[in-house]
Amino acid sequence: MTTLIDMSEREYFAQFAKRTGMFIGRPSLTGVVAFIVGYEQAARRHGGAGLDGWREWLMRNYEASGNLVWEAQILQVAIPGWNGGWDLSPERETHVLKVLFELLDMFLAERESAAAES
């Protein structure tokens, strides 16, 4: 079995999505966003790509507003007609997390594929 340290970013985030509670305790949108932002910052500090291009990918593929941070863009994509509120029912929060992890996997798959081709 591949260790977390040896996984690609896509594999790592797939494990995070599968076992979110193992990484952050009670899964919540706030906790997941904080974890991903922390991951991004650590990756960049150590020379990695982090999630470079993630916001732009959301804008290009899902017409997410360019004046929003990526976590708000996810809410915009996951909840049609989203009005900017962050107070979500447990069901809605679960749905948003599902959409977030699906979109993140698609972004990372596309990036891996592009890297393999070059």
N, C-alpha and C positions, 0 to 999 in steps of 0.2 A: 504494500500500500504506500502511496506517495504521501510524504509528510506535508503539512501545511506550508512549510518553508520552501519545499521543492515544487509546489504547484504553480501552474500558470495563473495569471490574474483571473482568468475565466473560471478555472477549477476552484480557486480559492473562494471567489464570490459565490459559486454554486454551493460550496460547503457552508458558507455563511448563511445563505438563503435557507438551506436545509436544516441547519442547527443554530438558528439565530440566538436562541436562548443560551446556548453554550458560550457564545461570544459576549453578549451584552445583558444577560439576565432576561427580564420580561421584555419580549419583543414589542417595540413601539416605533412609530414613524420617527419620533424625535431621537430615540436611541440608535436606530438604523442609520439615520442621516448623520448623526454625530460620529458613529463608527466609520462610515464611508469617508467623511471629511477628514477624519484623523488618518485613515489609511492613505488618502490622497496626499496629505501634507507630508507624511513620513516617506512615501514613495518618492516624491519630488525632492525632498531633502537629501535623499540617498541616491539621486541620479536616475530614478525610474520615471517612466512616463505618467504614472498615476492614472488619472482618468482624463488626460488631455483630450479635448475634443468632445467630451460627453455632452455639455450644454449645447454646443453647436450641432451635434448629431440629433439631439432632441428637437431643435428648431427646424432642422432640414427635413427630418423624417415624420414629424408629428405636428408641424406648424405651431410649436410651443412659442409663447411670447419671448422675444429677445430681451425684454426688460426685466425678466424674472430670474431668480436663482434657480438652479436645477431642481431643487426639491419642490419648489412651487410649480415648475414646469411639469413635474411628474403628477402633481395634483391636478393640473389643468388637463393632462392627457387622460388620467384615470377617472376623473369625475367631470363628464361633459357639463358645461354650464357652471363650473366651480367659480364661486364669487370671491375667493380670497380668504375665506375662513379656515382656521387651522383646527377648530374644535370638531373632531370627527367621531361618529359613533364607532363602537368596536368593529362592527361589520364593515363599515366604510374604510376604517384604518387597515383592516386585514386585506381588503380589496386593493387599496393603494399600495401596500407592501408587495402583494402578488404582482401587480403591474410594474412596480419599480424593479423587482428582481428579474422579471421577464425582459424588460427593456434593457437593463444592464447587461444581461446575458447576450442579447442580440447585438448590442454595441460592442462588447468584448469579442464576440464571434467574428463580427465584421472586421474588427481591428486585427485579430489573429490571422484571418484569411488574407488581408491586405499585406501584412508583414511577411507571410509565407510566400506570396507572389513576388515580392521585391528582393 
